[in-house]
Amino acid sequence: MRKALPLMIQGTHSDSGKSVLVTAFCRIFSQDGYSTAPFKSQNMALNSYITIDGKEIGRAQGVQAEAAGVIATTDMNPILIKPNRENESQIVVHGKPYRNMQAGEYRKEFFYQGLQLIEEALSSLSNQYERIVIEGAGSPAEVNLNDRELVNMRVANIADAPVILVGDIDKGGVFASLVGTLQLLSPEDRDRVIGVIINKFHGDIKLLEPGLTWFEQYTGKPVLGVIPYLSNLNIEAEDSVILDQYKPDEDQTKDIDIAVIRYPKISNFTDVDPFFLEPDCHVRFITKAEQLKQPDLIILPGSKNTIEDLMFLKNSGLKEAIIALHKNTNATIFGVCGGFQMLGSSIDDPYNIESPYLMEDGLKLFPLKTTITQEKTTVLSEGTLSFGGVLTDVSGYEIHMGQTAFEGEFQSFIELEDRNEGCKSEDERVLGTYFHGIFHNDEFRKQLLNKLRVQKGLAEITERVSFQQIREKAFDRLADHVRKHVQLDVINEKINHDQMKEMNKNDHH
């Protein structure tokens, strides 16, 4: 029976680069011939990933599994927390909604159940793989939460994993945050830390060297790597905290202007990632009506709380502005999942599942009505899409609580084996689907962009990027970059040494 060797990556704070480093180590260990799995005990994220059996896990763990070249399962992220309204989240256990809970209630009532889920998932992975790369969350030094935390040092202890602590130098105060974190750990937990990595470094490493020497002498912990900042990585981001780093492309001379509506509860915004790689696309996230201007394509992305995000559209003036653009310009409007629901006449939430508000009027661009139901649809889907007189095979994934019913005549957008899906207007200027990942289909994306080009009197582009190839190259580029800047031999030695120590201890018993 296999017993995987674990390694855990923890950070001094959120967004220190833990997810990306776990992705890198998954790829590195996989390249070096180890069957490797990612693991995050409890993930709070609105960007989720659908496993092959139609279950929902954190998007980061799905992407990390892809980097490792393995099939993602719910063991890799047994608990997913999806915030859906003030101080309340939907708790997803092994890929299925468990119930909505307040933060205090979750800490009080779910702790022992969560602990058992984590132990079982780790044990399952440990018997299937040779390496497990474990991701922490936030900081292990949150002393107010440590009595019932389920994601940092408690997990390291369950897995008996050596821990690398990551600090983000880009935010400033990296030595203070690393030293402070180590000081606040118990002596046992501090002993578990095999060293630190300084992440997102800019500039001349020589200027940093006196600080590195001081740190090692002061803490007794080695600096296992200083990783220079890597731009344009083309690997999906975990959650909307990262949206602030989605800088709008400043090159406004690009042919196609794409406006993505960023409502407060936006989810699965990585659907639009392929457009950032297209040479003729200028992509911008917007929150105000005056930012809308006259785009060629408006994308209404997914939402974790569709009614409240619809109210945001109304209150911000965006709803009116989008309807006016539809009437007066050639703009194409595309709704995905929650955005698709918003294009209909109304959304009802009779059971208060997502929102305390029972109903909100939609944009009325499609003859459809959505009711938020207690059953969640999570499924990998594929079908044939009809657009511009051409039929194209597409695949995607669906995650939604709502059921959509049509109230009049309509044209479906995608034909599946057992049903028709989505909707489009006769002139194909309003399009909607439940398929997340629809724009990751290279052939359809090419058709859509060429239609927009022709509308503007521009020549079509026949060769477009392959999103999947770019993604694979990005995993390799990240792995090469991290491999070059960390002491991989020392890390491997520590992983193996800890395991040998454990085996010797068991032999003596």
C-alpha positions in Angstrom: 0.0 0.0 0.0 1.3 3.4 -0.9 1.9 6.0 1.7 2.4 9.4 0.0 5.1 11.7 1.2 3.5 15.1 2.1 4.7 18.7 1.8 2.7 21.6 3.0 2.8 25.2 1.8 1.6 27.8 4.3 1.6 31.6 3.9 2.1 34.6 6.2 -1.3 35.9 4.9 -3.9 35.4 2.2 -2.7 35.9 -1.4 1.0 35.3 -0.6 1.2 32.9 -3.6 0.5 29.6 -1.9 -1.9 28.3 -4.7 0.6 29.1 -7.4 3.5 27.4 -5.5 1.4 24.3 -4.8 0.6 24.2 -8.6 4.4 24.5 -9.3 5.4 21.7 -6.9 2.6 19.5 -8.3 4.1 20.0 -11.8 7.7 19.6 -10.6 7.1 16.3 -8.7 5.0 15.0 -11.6 7.8 15.8 -14.0 10.2 14.0 -11.7 8.2 10.8 -11.9 6.1 10.9 -8.7 2.3 10.4 -8.9 1.2 13.6 -7.1 -2.0 15.0 -5.7 -2.9 18.5 -4.4 -4.8 18.8 -1.2 -6.6 21.7 0.6 -8.7 20.6 3.5 -11.1 23.6 3.4 -11.3 26.2 0.7 -13.3 29.4 0.7 -13.8 30.3 -2.9 -16.6 31.3 -5.4 -14.6 29.9 -8.3 -15.2 26.2 -8.4 -14.2 23.3 -10.5 -16.4 20.3 -11.5 -14.9 16.8 -11.2 -15.5 14.1 -13.7 -18.3 12.7 -11.5 -20.1 16.0 -11.4 -18.9 17.2 -7.9 -17.8 20.7 -7.0 -14.3 21.5 -5.5 -12.2 24.7 -5.3 -11.0 25.8 -8.7 -7.4 26.0 -7.5 -7.3 22.3 -6.6 -8.8 21.3 -10.0 -6.1 23.3 -11.7 -3.4 21.9 -9.4 -4.6 18.4 -10.3 -4.3 19.3 -14.0 -0.7 20.5 -13.4 0.1 17.2 -11.7 -1.5 15.3 -14.7 -4.1 13.5 -12.5 -7.9 13.5 -12.4 -9.3 15.8 -9.8 -11.5 14.3 -7.0 -13.3 15.6 -4.0 -10.6 14.1 -1.7 -8.4 16.9 -2.9 -10.8 19.5 -1.4 -13.3 17.8 0.9 -14.8 21.1 2.3 -15.6 24.0 0.1 -17.1 27.2 1.6 -19.0 29.5 -0.8 -20.0 32.9 0.7 -23.5 33.8 -0.5 -24.7 36.6 1.7 -23.5 38.7 4.7 -21.8 36.3 7.3 -23.3 33.3 5.7 -21.9 30.6 3.4 -23.0 27.5 1.6 -20.9 24.6 2.9 -20.1 22.0 0.2 -19.0 18.6 1.5 -17.3 16.2 -0.9 -18.7 18.2 -3.8 -22.3 18.4 -2.7 -24.1 21.2 -0.9 -24.5 20.3 2.8 -26.2 23.4 4.2 -25.9 27.2 4.7 -24.1 28.3 7.9 -23.0 31.4 9.7 -19.3 31.7 10.5 -19.7 31.2 14.3 -22.1 28.3 13.8 -19.6 26.6 11.4 -16.8 26.9 13.9 -19.0 25.6 16.8 -20.9 22.8 15.1 -18.9 21.6 12.2 -15.4 21.3 13.7 -15.4 17.6 14.6 -17.2 16.5 11.5 -14.8 18.6 9.4 -11.8 17.0 11.2 -13.1 13.5 10.3 -13.6 14.4 6.7 -10.1 15.8 6.4 -8.5 12.7 8.0 -10.4 10.4 5.7 -9.6 12.4 2.6 -5.9 12.6 3.4 -5.8 8.9 4.2 -7.5 8.1 0.8 -5.0 10.2 -1.1 -2.1 8.8 0.9 -3.0 5.3 -0.3 -3.2 6.3 -4.0 -0.3 8.7 -4.6 3.4 9.0 -3.9 3.4 12.7 -3.1 0.8 15.1 -1.7 1.3 18.9 -1.9 -0.9 20.5 0.8 -2.1 24.1 0.7 -2.9 26.1 3.8 -5.1 29.2 4.0 -4.7 32.7 5.4 -2.0 32.5 8.1 -1.2 29.8 10.7 -0.6 32.6 13.2 -4.3 33.7 13.6 -4.2 33.1 17.3 -7.9 34.0 17.7 -8.9 31.1 15.4 -6.3 28.4 16.1 -8.3 26.4 18.7 -10.7 25.3 15.9 -8.8 25.8 12.7 -9.1 23.1 10.0 -6.6 24.2 7.4 -3.1 25.0 8.6 -1.0 23.5 11.4 -3.7 21.0 12.4 -3.7 19.6 8.9 0.1 19.6 8.9 0.0 17.5 12.1 -2.6 15.1 10.8 -0.5 14.5 7.6 2.8 14.7 9.5 3.9 17.1 6.8 7.0 19.3 6.7 5.9 22.9 6.2 7.4 25.7 4.0 6.3 29.2 5.0 5.8 31.7 2.2 6.1 35.4 2.5 5.1 37.9 -0.3 7.9 40.6 -0.6 5.8 42.6 -3.1 3.5 43.7 -0.2 6.4 44.9 1.9 7.5 43.9 5.5 8.4 40.4 4.4 10.9 39.8 7.2 8.6 41.1 9.8 5.7 38.9 8.6 7.9 35.8 8.4 9.5 36.3 11.8 6.2 37.3 13.4 4.5 34.2 12.1 7.2 31.9 13.3 7.2 33.6 16.8 3.4 33.1 17.2 3.6 29.4 16.4 3.9 26.9 19.3 7.4 25.3 19.6 6.1 22.0 18.1 4.5 23.8 15.1 7.7 25.9 14.6 9.7 22.7 14.5 7.6 21.5 11.6 8.6 24.5 9.5 11.6 23.3 7.4 12.3 26.8 5.9 10.8 29.8 4.1 10.3 31.0 0.6 10.2 34.7 -0.3 7.8 35.1 -3.2 7.2 37.8 -5.9 10.6 39.4 -5.7 11.5 42.4 -8.0 15.0 43.9 -8.3 18.6 43.0 -7.4 19.0 39.9 -5.2 22.3 41.3 -3.9 20.4 44.0 -2.0 18.3 41.3 -0.3 21.2 39.1 0.7 22.1 40.9 4.1 18.4 40.4 5.1 18.5 36.7 4.2 21.6 36.1 6.2 20.1 38.0 9.2 16.9 36.1 8.9 18.6 32.7 8.9 20.8 33.6 11.9 17.9 35.2 13.9 15.3 32.4 13.3 17.5 29.3 12.7 15.3 28.6 9.6 16.9 28.4 6.1 15.6 30.5 3.2 14.8 27.8 0.7 14.2 30.1 -2.2 13.6 33.7 -3.4 11.3 33.5 -6.4 11.3 36.5 -8.8 7.9 37.8 -9.8 6.5 36.0 -12.9 4.2 38.0 -15.0 1.6 36.9 -17.6 1.4 33.4 -16.1 -1.9 32.3 -17.9 -2.9 30.0 -15.0 -6.4 30.6 -13.6 -6.8 32.6 -10.5 -8.5 31.2 -7.4 -10.9 33.9 -6.3 -12.2 37.4 -6.7 -9.5 38.8 -4.3 -7.3 38.3 -7.4 -9.7 40.4 -9.6 -8.0 43.6 -8.5 -4.9 42.3 -10.3 -6.8 41.7 -13.5 -5.4 45.0 -14.9 -7.3 46.3 -17.9 -5.3 46.1 -21.0 -4.1 49.7 -21.5 -3.8 49.2 -25.3 -7.1 50.6 -26.4 -6.1 50.5 -30.0 -7.0 46.7 -30.1 -9.9 45.9 -32.4 -12.4 44.2 -30.1 -13.5 45.9 -26.8 -14.9 43.5 -24.2 -16.7 44.8 -21.1 -17.1 42.2 -18.3 -19.6 43.2 -15.6 -18.0 42.8 -12.2 -20.9 42.5 -9.8 -20.3 42.1 -6.0 -21.0 38.3 -6.0 -19.2 37.5 -9.3 -18.2 33.8 -9.6 -16.2 31.7 -12.1 -14.9 34.9 -13.7 -12.1 32.8 -15.1 -14.5 32.0 -17.9 -13.2 35.1 -19.6 -9.5 34.2 -19.3 -9.1 33.1 -23.0 -9.9 36.6 -24.2 -6.8 38.0 -22.4 -4.7 35.8 -24.7 -6.2 37.0 -27.9 -4.1 39.7 -29.7 -7.1 41.7 -30.8 -9.1 41.8 -27.6 -9.1 44.6 -25.0 -10.8 43.2 -21.8 -12.0 45.4 -18.9 -14.0 44.6 -15.8 -16.5 47.3 -15.0 -18.7 48.2 -12.0 -20.3 51.6 -13.1 -22.6 52.6 -15.9 -20.2 55.3 -17.1 -17.4 52.8 -17.6 -19.5 50.8 -20.0 -19.0 53.1 -23.0 -19.6 51.3 -26.4 -18.1 47.8 -26.2 -18.4 45.2 -29.0 -19.1 42.5 -26.4 -20.7 42.7 -23.0 -20.3 39.6 -20.8 -22.5 39.0 -17.8 -20.6 36.3 -15.9 -21.7 33.9 -13.2 -23.0 35.0 -9.8 -23.3 33.3 -6.4 -26.3 35.5 -5.6 -28.1 36.3 -8.8 -31.0 38.4 -7.4 -28.7 40.7 -5.4 -26.3 41.1 -8.3 -29.4 42.0 -10.5 -30.3 44.6 -7.9 -26.7 45.9 -8.2 -27.1 46.2 -12.0 -30.3 48.2 -11.4 -29.0 50.5 -8.7 -25.7 51.2 -10.5 -27.5 52.2 -13.7 -25.8 49.3 -15.6 -29.1 47.5 -16.3 -30.5 50.5 -18.1 -27.2 51.2 -19.9 -27.0 47.6 -21.2 -30.6 47.7 -22.5 -29.9 51.0 -24.2 -26.8 49.7 -25.9 -28.7 46.7 -27.1 -31.3 49.0 -28.7 -29.0 51.5 -30.1 -25.8 49.8 -31.1 -24.4 46.5 -32.6 -23.1 45.3 -29.2 -23.4 41.6 -28.5 -24.5 40.6 -25.0 -23.5 37.3 -23.6 -24.7 35.8 -20.3 -23.1 32.8 -18.6 -24.9 30.9 -15.9 -26.2 33.6 -13.5 -25.6 36.1 -16.3 -27.8 34.0 -18.5 -30.6 34.0 -15.9 -30.4 37.8 -15.7 -31.2 38.1 -19.4 -34.7 36.7 -18.8 -37.9 38.4 -17.5 -37.4 37.6 -13.7 -35.6 35.5 -11.1 -37.6 34.1 -8.1 -36.1 32.8 -4.9 -39.2 31.4 -3.1 -37.2 29.5 -0.5 -34.7 32.3 0.3 -31.9 30.1 -0.8 -29.5 32.8 -2.1 -31.1 35.9 -1.0 -33.7 37.4 1.5 -35.3 39.1 -1.6 -38.0 36.9 -3.2 -37.9 38.2 -6.8 -36.2 40.6 -9.1 -37.0 41.6 -12.7 -34.3 40.7 -15.3 -33.2 42.5 -18.5 -36.1 41.0 -20.4 -34.0 40.2 -23.5 -35.0 36.5 -23.4 -38.5 35.0 -22.8 -37.4 33.0 -19.8 -38.0 32.9 -16.1 -35.7 31.4 -13.5 -36.6 29.9 -10.1 -33.9 29.3 -7.6 -34.4 25.7 -6.4 -33.0 23.6 -3.4 -31.4 21.1 -5.8 -28.0 22.1 -7.2 -27.0 21.1 -10.8 -23.3 20.2 -11.1 -22.3 18.4 -14.2 -19.7 18.3 -17.0 -21.5 18.9 -20.3 -20.9 18.6 -24.0 -23.0 19.3 -27.0 -23.2 21.0 -30.4 -23.5 24.7 -30.5 -25.2 26.5 -33.4 -23.8 30.0 -34.2 -23.4 31.9 -37.5 -24.9 29.0 -39.4 -22.1 26.7 -38.2 -22.4 23.7 -35.9 -19.5 23.4 -33.4 -18.8 20.7 -30.7 -18.3 22.4 -27.3 -17.8 21.3 -23.7 -18.2 23.0 -20.4 -19.4 22.6 -16.9 -22.6 23.6 -15.1 -23.1 24.7 -11.5 -26.4 26.4 -10.7 -29.2 26.3 -8.2 -31.7 27.8 -10.7 -34.1 26.1 -13.1 -35.0 28.1 -16.2 -38.3 27.8 -17.9 -39.2 29.5 -21.3 -42.3 31.5 -21.5 -42.6 31.9 -25.3 -40.9 31.1 -28.5 -37.1 30.9 -28.4 -34.0 29.5 -30.2 -31.9 27.2 -28.2 -28.1 27.7 -28.3 -26.6 24.3 -27.6 -28.0 20.8 -28.4 -27.1 18.1 -25.9 -27.9 14.4 -26.2 -30.9 14.6 -23.9 -31.9 18.3 -24.0 -31.5 21.7 -25.6 -29.6 24.3 -23.6 -29.2 28.1 -23.5 -30.8 30.6 -25.8 -30.0 33.1 -28.6 -31.8 35.9 -30.3 -32.6 35.6 -34.0 -29.8 38.0 -34.9 -27.4 36.3 -32.5 -26.6 39.5 -30.7 -28.0 38.2 -27.4 -26.6 34.8 -26.3 -26.9 32.9 -23.1 -25.8 29.5 -21.7 -25.3 27.6 -18.4 -22.0 26.3 -19.8 -19.1 27.7 -17.8 -15.9 27.4 -19.9 -17.8 28.2 -23.1 -15.1 30.6 -24.2 -12.4 28.0 -23.6 -13.7 26.2 -26.7 -11.2 27.6 -29.3 -13.3 27.1 -32.4 -16.4 28.8 -31.0 -14.3 31.7 -29.6 -12.8 32.2 -33.0 -16.3 32.3 -34.6 -17.6 34.8 -32.0 -14.6 37.1 -32.4 -14.7 36.9 -36.2 -18.4 37.8 -36.2 -17.6 40.9 -34.1 -14.7 41.8 -36.5 -16.9 41.5 -39.6 -19.5 43.8 -37.9 -16.8 46.4 -37.6 -15.7 46.0 -41.2 -12.5 44.2 -40.2 -10.9 41.1 -41.8 -11.4 37.7 -40.0 -8.5 36.1 -38.2 -8.2 32.5 -39.2 -5.6 31.3 -36.8 -6.3 31.8 -33.1 -4.5 30.7 -29.9 -5.1 27.2 -28.4 -6.1 27.8 -24.8 -5.2 24.3 -23.7 -1.7 24.4 -25.3 -1.0 27.8 -23.7 -2.1 26.4 -20.3 0.2 23.3 -20.5 3.1 25.6 -21.5 2.2 27.9 -18.5 2.4 24.9 -16.1 5.9 24.0 -17.5 7.0 27.7 -17.4 6.0 28.0 -13.8 7.7 24.7 -12.8 10.9 25.7 -14.6 10.9 29.1 -12.9 10.3 27.7 -9.4 12.8 24.9 -9.9 15.5 27.4 -10.8 14.9 29.6 -7.7 14.4 27.1 -4.9 16.7 24.5 -3.2 14.7 21.5 -4.5 17.4 19.0 -3.4 17.1 20.3 0.2 13.2 20.2 0.1 13.3 16.6 -1.3 15.8 15.6 1.4 13.5 17.1 4.1 10.5 15.3 2.8 12.3 12.0 2.6 14.1 12.5 6.0 10.8 13.2 7.8 9.3 10.1 6.3 12.4 7.9 7.3 12.2 9.3 10.8 8.6 8.3 11.0 9.3 4.8 9.7 12.1 4.3 12.2 9.9 5.5 15.0 7.2 2.9 14.0 9.8 0.2 13.7 10.9 0.8 17.3 7.3 0.4 18.6 
